[in-house]
Amino acid sequence: MAPEKTGSLKIRQRKEFRFPPGYGDNRIVILVRDPWWIFAYWEIRKDKEEDVTKKIEASGETAAKSVLRVYDVTGVNFNGSNARSFFDIDLKGLASNWYINVGLPDKSWIVDIGIVSKKGNFYLLARSNMVRTPRFGMSEELDAQWMMPEEEYWKMFGLSGGFGVGKGSLEVREMIKKRLEEQITSGGISSAASFFRKPAERSFWLVVNCELIVYGATEPDAKVTIEGKEIKLKPDGTFSIRFALPDGKYPIPVEAISNDGIDRRRITPTVTRKTE
């Protein structure tokens, strides 16, 4: 006798999908979060870690700790030892990702994960891709002419509304220089060429930003660097550099070297901004 059909549908039990804890890779990947932070994630095979540990022991050393080594490779064809600078982050526990505060916008970065021996030698496990943090606000280094011929700049500023539409470039230049001198003397430094666009989605709005003007003078034939970057002096030996100024504390080393290389002077103003 045939079994009675119940008319009900038999539902197949589905297996729940889960991502595997790893994919057997040996790599580290970095991504940009914002101008000051990058994000790193990695997977290191056990056999790779064991091979590097054996290499350390074979050289008569002892493994001390795992680290992320963060390299500033801005403008560098990186070969593992020619970074502009680097710093280490000690890894603890079973971490497989990390948010890294690089602290510098508009820079290129590469991150190694590796093991440091007790003698301080670094042994590589994996090297990341290269990323570049975006620029924050106005350009970090921009001279008073905004990278264009002086007469062109002041003419454009006058046409944009400046301190009197229709005035000649020489007259506008003298007016803005006078205004900047007054603001610097009173302690209120502002950028006459900073413009903000009103957000279309709100009827009431407020935008506040800060810039910093660093200016000075030395012998006209001297070599001057600011934060390690050489700047061009005006014929009379003066210079003026405009920086974006995010929140934080920023030392700004300024160094001048005489034309014959004998004399050297260094001044480092430190600027702090706190927004409330």
Secondary structure as the mmCIF struct_conf table of DSSP 4:
data_model
#
loop_
_struct_conf.conf_type_id
_struct_conf.id
_struct_conf.beg_label_comp_id
_struct_conf.beg_label_asym_id
_struct_conf.beg_label_seq_id
_struct_conf.end_label_comp_id
_struct_conf.end_label_asym_id
_struct_conf.end_label_seq_id
HELX_LH_PP_P HELX_LH_PP_P1 ALA A 2 LYS A 5
HELX_LH_PP_P HELX_LH_PP_P2 SER A 8 PHE A 17
BEND BEND1 PRO A 21 PRO A 21
BEND BEND2 GLY A 24 GLY A 24
STRN STRN1 ARG A 27 VAL A 32
BEND BEND3 ASP A 34 TRP A 36
STRN STRN2 TRP A 37 GLU A 43
HELX_RH_AL_P HELX_RH_AL_P1 LYS A 46 ALA A 58
TURN_TY1_P TURN_TY1_P1 SER A 59 GLY A 60
STRN STRN3 ALA A 63 ASP A 72
TURN_TY1_P TURN_TY1_P2 THR A 74 GLY A 75
BEND BEND4 GLY A 80 SER A 81
BEND BEND5 ARG A 84 ARG A 84
STRN STRN4 SER A 85 ASP A 90
TURN_TY1_P TURN_TY1_P3 GLY A 93 LEU A 94
STRN STRN5 ASN A 97 ASN A 101
BEND BEND6 PRO A 105 ASP A 106
STRN STRN6 SER A 108 SER A 117
TURN_TY1_P TURN_TY1_P4 LYS A 118 LYS A 119
STRN STRN7 PHE A 122 ARG A 127
STRN STRN8 VAL A 131 ARG A 132
HELX_LH_PP_P HELX_LH_PP_P3 THR A 133 ARG A 135
BEND BEND7 GLY A 137 MET A 138
BEND BEND8 GLU A 140 GLU A 141
STRN STRN9 LEU A 142 ASP A 143
TURN_TY1_P TURN_TY1_P5 ALA A 144 MET A 147
BEND BEND9 MET A 148 MET A 148
HELX_RH_AL_P HELX_RH_AL_P2 GLU A 150 LEU A 159
TURN_TY1_P TURN_TY1_P6 SER A 160 PHE A 163
BEND BEND10 GLY A 164 GLY A 164
TURN_TY1_P TURN_TY1_P7 VAL A 165 GLY A 166
HELX_RH_AL_P HELX_RH_AL_P3 SER A 169 SER A 186
TURN_TY1_P TURN_TY1_P8 GLY A 187 GLY A 187
TURN_TY1_P TURN_TY1_P9 ALA A 192 ALA A 193
HELX_LH_PP_P HELX_LH_PP_P4 ARG A 197 PRO A 199
TURN_TY1_P TURN_TY1_P10 ALA A 200 GLU A 201
BEND BEND11 SER A 203 PHE A 204
STRN STRN10 GLU A 211 ALA A 217
TURN_TY1_P TURN_TY1_P11 PRO A 220 ASP A 221
STRN STRN11 LYS A 223 ILE A 226
TURN_TY1_P TURN_TY1_P12 GLU A 227 GLY A 228
STRN STRN12 LYS A 229 ILE A 231
HELX_LH_PP_P HELX_LH_PP_P5 LYS A 232 LYS A 234
TURN_TY1_P TURN_TY1_P13 PRO A 235 ASP A 236
BEND BEND12 GLY A 237 GLY A 237
STRN STRN13 THR A 238 ALA A 244
BEND BEND13 ASP A 247 ASP A 247
STRN STRN14 GLY A 248 PRO A 251
STRN STRN15 VAL A 254 ILE A 257
TURN_TY1_P TURN_TY1_P14 ASN A 259 ASP A 260
BEND BEND14 GLY A 261 GLY A 261
STRN STRN16 ARG A 264 ILE A 267
STRN STRN17 THR A 270 ARG A 273
#
